[in-house]
Amino acid sequence: MSNLDQIAKLSGFSKATVSRVLNRSPHVSQATRESILKIMEELDYVPNGNAISLSRGQTMQIGMVTEGINEVMLPFLNSFVETASQHGYQTIIYTSGGDPAKELQAFEDMRRKRVDALVISTCVNDQALLGSYCKYGPIVSWQRMELPEIQSVAMNQYDGYMLGLEHVIGRGYTRIANAWGRPTSMNTSGRIQAYRDAARKYHLEVNPEWSQTGIYSIRQGEELIRGLLLSPGGHPNAILCANDMVAAGILSEARRLKVKVPEELAIVGFDNTELAHTLGITSIDNPIAAQAQNALYLILGKLGGKENGQQELEFQLVQRATT
Amino acid sequence: MSNLDQIAKLSGFSKATVSRVLNRSPHVSQATRESILKIMEELDYVPNGNAISLSRGQTMQIGMVTEGINEVMLPFLNSFVETASQHGYQTIIYTSGGDPAKELQAFEDMRRKRVDALVISTCVNDQALLGSYCKYGPIVSWQRMELPEIQSVAMNQYDGYMLGLEHVIGRGYTRIANAWGRPTSMNTSGRIQAYRDAARKYHLEVNPEWSQTGIYSIRQGEELIRGLLLSPGGHPNAILCANDMVAAGILSEARRLKVKVPEELAIVGFDNTELAHTLGITSIDNPIAAQAQNALYLILGKLGGKENGQQELEFQLVQRATT
């Protein structure tokens, strides 16, 4: 008697139902699934994972590659996990802590068919090395990539940042400071380029001390604005931030320093999160959840051998009390 | 010539160094690692994952089991990932989206030796079923468990919540509202019990409408306090929250409604995050990062066959401008 027969007999369900449980089909009730799993447990039956995968040709698991997890990427992560789940896929997140060898494990797992596809949130390995894994399965990226093989769903941050710049310039601010994020990322270079172009076009007063990279957190925002407002060389009257958390730190600290917002200091966040909404911070709406859906649609298209259409996305300025 | 010999010869490094790269040892410089990986890439050399695992007896990967990822669990997740990384382990996060079958994949992966151990952040399967996997490797949990086999590093929320209650009661507030989190969690039941005990002991005015569960986000905090303050049956003069985000939403909305904080409404958050610090919200310091370290130490102890000591942890009240 095969294992399947034995489980079917002991559980009182058909072989087809047992097979559906083994294949993680959603078309089995929770009660049925549990009683079959309990029988498997009693028999100490270990389903052969590879056999299941080969018979379906898929593991129904997608790996997400990331250095670590922070508040800014949560909307991407959660939207991807949820959309993947709706299509029957489980998302497994490989954290590397910035270690290239640990990061490579995710790519090796795809090579060994332990995951069907990979989505890169952030990566640290040489892009050409990662690109060489494209032959083993679909790889898409949220981070902007210089490599054509790995399609990215990122939006050009230049456009979003320019929206914020032109908004404060239009309201009469000319001494603009910048709290940028990761210095090496293409997102940051897009934002820097937007600032340079705006400075030239609108004849802004430029002071190198007003522009800093590596600013991500509430506390960094607080420290930055303290430094800027107390600097002897004159201080900026507007600041654009890498994200809404930095903007929240700046807003709170400005209030403690009795600086009037927006009269003496305009503040613009980025990503238009709940935090910006509740604190009344002007922000740039960045459709991150929709980018994650696009990433999954790209993967599903590649797995199914066809090109899937992408949602057209754009940034929007949401004006609130800080400008 | 073996693969190892060939890679060593082509890369110009010793077999020992190549072996260290294959075994993901941290004692190899980034440059060396990259040039060896490049050679492996050129040779299209796939290291045999199982062979490596068997020779070491370990995969050096730990799985984290969770329904999804939110701001509240980020400090746990990041502390665990970082501490594990310091000990050479990669953390792989299995998201289930609340689907018991997807969640079980992580446990099946440990049974098949794809991960060495599991840490549960939150889980939805029957605990007895999950406990039956303890024979395949160490399982520890952040979520409080009713099952003795799965050791939990959670702290008793009763104590932390009581700190907040006695703080506001000591400051003269008696009409206390509660914004609790997940209704079915042991964390919530500990907090509810603390409130019941305090209400009896300090003769608090109790109104069932003032206590709600399922409140996690900034927006839910805003809605909750609008409802409470506009309710005809008299309103509370203090509120304790499931987390600092809820408290931030309540504080912002109270300001918009021109309610004086803390004179007319005292607000206490939970977790003592950067958000509570910057907005000046009284909160309960919950040493979440240290709980994650304890979880890893427990796992390392079990993998090494010995009991590791745990850090003694306790809650602390951090008073700020909202009480």
Interface residues (C-beta under 8 A of the other chain):
Chain A: V21 R24 P26 Q30 R33 E34 L37 K38 E41 V46 P47 G49 Q61 G68 I69 N70 E71 L74 L77 N78 V81 E82 S85 Q90 T91 I92 I93 Y94 T95 S96 G97 D99 P100 A101 K102 L104 Q105 E108 R111 R112 R114 D126 L129 S132 S217 I218 R219 E222 M245 A248 G249 S252 E253 E274 L275 H277 T278 L279 G280
Chain B: V21 R24 P26 Q30 R33 E34 L37 K38 E41 V46 P47 G49 Q61 G68 I69 N70 E71 L74 L77 N78 V81 E82 S85 Q90 T91 I92 I93 Y94 T95 S96 G97 D99 P100 A101 K102 L104 Q105 E108 R111 R112 R114 D126 L129 S132 S217 I218 R219 E222 M245 A248 G249 S252 E253 E274 L275 H277 T278 L279 G280
